[in-house]
């Protein structure tokens, strides 16, 4: 049995994770292409950890350019069973102030043209996973507790609107999402959550609120330099939170994430093309 491993996807402002011991930098090519960057594998305390900068070091990739499938497949291949995604988000609620942390429990999808990067399946094999509750509840609780223990103001639960980007919202859009009951807005986490579910990984998001988008009267519209300033102040918090949650990972028996594909693949096995079966081996090999 492989050693329990936490995968961490670093977002804007979090391009490295100091404090790792026994570091090995791994470049992988998956059946779905190359991930955003090399993956840093090491130990944080007593836990094996694999860290991937989502946008690549130097922040080179737009949200719509991200190789989501390769990123999640690479983490799975390296033994990850839990994945924490760190993300910058805009706040759609007065009570979620810049600098606060949100651990969301729901999504609204406003992306376009990311169909290929939203699923490992297709090309001759069909699977329909349950996604009513898109985040792993035990991992989300552990993540919220870890952030709170590091002194963060944490909002547990909330709706994350995933927009296409790279532009920020119009004022009309921002107010529309508020009327829908959404809490934060970002550009990356939805595809990661969908693919993590298909890969039977426990997935949770540490969302760092950086601004009030553009809905709030009397508050300046979102500016990238303001976002980076708030992020810089919160990078250390994110790193400490990751270290804390790494030391208290929940048992995988407390959720259904590890069995997500059990009844999801509906294609007759003898109808699956050999090449597709080979490509899916790291994700769903035991079911094929």
C-alpha positions in Angstrom: 0.0 0.0 0.0 1.4 3.5 -0.9 2.1 6.0 1.7 -0.8 8.5 2.4 -0.1 11.6 0.4 -1.6 15.1 0.3 -1.7 16.9 -3.0 -1.6 20.7 -2.9 -2.5 22.9 -5.8 -1.1 26.4 -5.2 -3.0 29.3 -6.7 -2.1 33.0 -7.4 0.7 34.1 -5.1 1.4 30.6 -3.8 4.1 29.2 -6.2 6.2 27.2 -3.7 5.9 25.6 -0.3 8.9 26.1 1.9 9.6 23.7 4.8 9.4 20.5 2.7 12.1 17.9 3.6 13.5 15.2 1.4 12.5 17.1 -1.7 12.3 15.6 -5.2 11.2 17.6 -8.2 9.2 15.5 -10.6 8.3 16.1 -14.2 5.6 13.9 -15.5 3.9 13.4 -18.8 0.4 11.9 -18.3 -1.9 10.4 -20.9 -3.6 13.9 -20.8 -0.4 15.9 -21.4 2.0 17.7 -19.1 0.9 19.4 -15.9 1.3 23.1 -15.3 4.8 22.7 -13.9 7.1 20.2 -12.2 5.7 18.8 -9.0 7.6 19.1 -5.8 7.4 16.0 -3.7 8.6 15.9 -0.1 7.7 15.6 3.5 5.9 18.2 5.7 6.2 17.0 9.2 5.2 13.4 9.1 3.2 13.6 5.9 4.2 13.0 2.3 3.1 15.9 0.1 3.0 16.7 -3.6 2.9 20.4 -4.5 1.9 21.8 -7.9 1.7 25.5 -8.8 -1.5 25.8 -10.8 -0.5 28.6 -13.1 3.2 27.5 -13.3 6.0 29.2 -11.7 6.1 32.8 -12.8 2.3 32.6 -13.3 2.3 31.8 -17.1 -1.0 30.2 -17.7 -4.5 31.7 -18.1 -7.3 30.0 -16.3 -8.7 28.7 -19.6 -5.2 27.4 -20.6 -4.7 25.3 -17.5 -4.1 21.5 -18.1 -6.6 20.5 -15.5 -6.7 16.8 -16.5 -2.9 16.5 -16.5 -2.6 18.2 -13.2 -5.1 15.9 -11.4 -3.8 12.8 -13.1 -0.2 13.7 -12.2 -1.2 14.1 -8.5 -3.1 10.8 -8.6 -0.2 9.1 -10.2 2.2 10.3 -7.5 -0.1 8.8 -4.9 -2.2 11.7 -3.7 -5.5 10.7 -2.0 -6.4 14.1 -0.7 -6.1 17.4 -2.6 -6.3 20.9 -1.2 -6.6 23.7 -3.7 -5.5 27.2 -2.6 -7.3 29.9 -4.6 -7.7 33.7 -4.7 -11.4 34.7 -4.9 -13.5 37.8 -5.0 -16.1 38.2 -2.2 -19.8 38.6 -3.1 -20.8 39.1 0.6 -20.3 42.0 2.9 -19.3 39.7 5.8 -16.6 38.0 3.7 -13.9 40.8 3.9 -10.6 40.8 2.0 -8.2 38.7 4.0 -10.9 36.2 5.2 -10.8 32.5 4.3 -13.8 30.6 2.8 -14.0 26.8 2.6 -16.8 26.5 0.1 -19.2 23.6 -0.2 -21.0 24.3 -3.5 -20.4 25.5 -7.1 -22.1 27.4 -9.8 -20.5 26.8 -13.2 -20.1 29.9 -15.5 -17.2 28.5 -17.5 -17.4 28.1 -21.3 -15.3 25.9 -23.6 -13.7 23.8 -20.9 -15.6 20.6 -21.6 -12.6 18.6 -22.6 -10.7 19.6 -19.5 -13.7 18.9 -17.2 -13.7 15.1 -17.5 -11.3 12.2 -18.0 -14.0 10.3 -19.9 -15.3 10.4 -23.5 -13.7 9.1 -26.6 -15.6 5.8 -26.3 -16.3 5.5 -22.6 -19.1 7.2 -20.6 -19.2 7.8 -16.9 -21.5 9.9 -14.7 -20.3 10.6 -11.2 -22.3 12.0 -8.4 -21.5 15.7 -7.9 -24.4 17.0 -5.8 -21.9 17.7 -3.0 -18.8 18.6 -4.9 -16.4 19.0 -2.0 -15.2 16.3 0.4 -17.0 17.2 3.7 -14.4 15.7 6.2 -11.5 17.3 4.4 -13.3 20.6 4.2 -13.9 20.5 8.0 -10.3 19.7 8.7 -9.1 22.5 6.4 -11.4 25.0 8.0 -10.3 23.9 11.5 -6.7 24.2 10.4 -7.1 27.7 9.1 -9.0 28.8 12.2 -6.2 27.4 14.4 -3.8 29.6 12.4 -5.7 32.8 13.4 -7.8 33.1 10.2 -11.3 34.4 10.0 -13.0 31.3 8.4 -16.3 31.1 6.7 -17.2 27.4 6.5 -19.5 26.6 3.5 -20.5 28.9 0.7 -21.2 28.9 -3.0 -18.2 29.4 -5.3 -19.1 30.8 -8.8 -16.5 29.6 -11.3 -16.3 32.1 -14.2 -14.4 31.8 -17.4 -12.0 34.7 -17.1 -9.5 36.1 -17.6 -11.5 39.3 -17.3 -13.2 40.1 -14.0 -17.0 40.4 -13.7 -19.2 43.2 -15.0 -21.2 45.0 -12.4 -24.4 43.4 -13.7 -22.8 39.9 -13.4 -21.5 40.5 -9.9 -25.0 41.6 -8.7 -26.6 38.7 -10.6 -24.4 36.2 -8.7 -25.2 37.8 -5.4 -29.0 37.5 -6.2 -28.3 33.7 -6.8 -26.9 33.4 -3.2 -23.3 33.0 -4.2 -20.5 33.9 -1.8 -17.3 34.0 -3.7 -16.1 34.1 -7.3 -13.0 32.6 -8.9 -11.8 31.1 -12.2 -10.2 27.7 -11.6 -11.7 25.4 -8.9 -14.6 23.8 -10.7 -12.7 21.7 -13.1 -10.3 20.6 -10.4 -13.2 19.4 -8.2 -14.9 17.5 -11.1 -11.7 15.7 -12.0 -10.8 15.0 -8.4 -14.2 13.3 -8.0 -13.6 11.2 -11.1 -10.2 10.3 -9.8 -11.7 9.3 -6.5 -9.7 11.9 -4.6 -10.9 13.8 -1.5 -10.9 17.5 -2.6 -11.3 20.8 -0.6 -10.6 24.4 -1.4 -8.9 27.1 0.7 -10.4 30.3 -0.9 -8.6 33.5 0.1 -10.8 36.5 -0.3 -8.9 39.4 -1.9 -11.5 42.0 -2.9 -15.2 42.7 -3.2 -15.4 42.1 -6.9 -17.3 45.1 -8.3 -20.7 45.0 -6.6 -20.0 46.9 -3.4 -20.9 50.7 -3.5 -18.2 52.9 -2.1 -15.5 50.2 -2.7 -13.1 50.4 -5.5 -13.6 48.0 -8.4 -11.2 45.0 -8.3 -7.7 45.8 -9.2 -4.9 43.2 -9.8 -2.4 45.2 -7.6 -4.8 45.2 -4.7 -5.4 41.4 -5.1 -1.6 40.7 -5.1 -1.2 42.9 -2.0 -3.8 41.0 -0.1 -2.4 37.7 -1.3 1.1 38.6 -0.2 -0.2 39.1 3.3 -2.0 35.8 3.2 0.6 33.5 1.6 2.1 32.7 5.0 -1.4 31.9 6.4 -2.0 29.5 3.5 1.3 27.8 4.0 0.7 27.4 7.7 -2.8 26.1 7.1 -1.5 23.5 4.6 1.1 22.3 7.1 -1.6 22.1 9.8 -4.1 20.1 7.7 -1.3 17.8 6.5 -0.9 16.7 10.1 -4.6 15.9 10.6 -5.8 14.4 7.4 -9.3 12.7 7.9 -9.8 9.0 7.3 -11.0 8.2 3.8 -13.6 5.9 5.3 -15.6 8.9 6.3 -16.7 9.9 2.8 -17.7 8.4 -0.5 -14.9 10.1 -2.5 -12.9 6.9 -2.8 -15.8 5.0 -4.3 -17.0 7.7 -6.8 -16.5 5.5 -9.9 -18.0 2.3 -8.4 -21.2 2.5 -10.4 -20.4 5.5 -12.6 -19.0 3.9 -15.8 -21.9 2.7 -17.9 -20.1 1.7 -21.1 -19.8 -2.0 -21.8 -16.2 -2.9 -21.0 -15.8 -4.8 -24.3 -16.8 -1.6 -26.2 -14.0 0.5 -24.7 -11.2 1.2 -27.2 -7.9 -0.2 -26.1 -6.2 3.2 -26.4 -8.8 4.8 -24.2 -8.5 1.9 -21.7 -4.8 2.5 -21.5 -5.1 6.2 -21.0 -7.6 5.8 -18.2 -5.6 3.2 -16.4 -4.1 5.7 -13.8 -7.7 7.0 -13.1 -10.0 4.1 -13.4 -7.9 1.0 -14.1 -9.5 -1.1 -11.4 -12.9 -0.6 -13.0 -11.9 -1.4 -16.6 
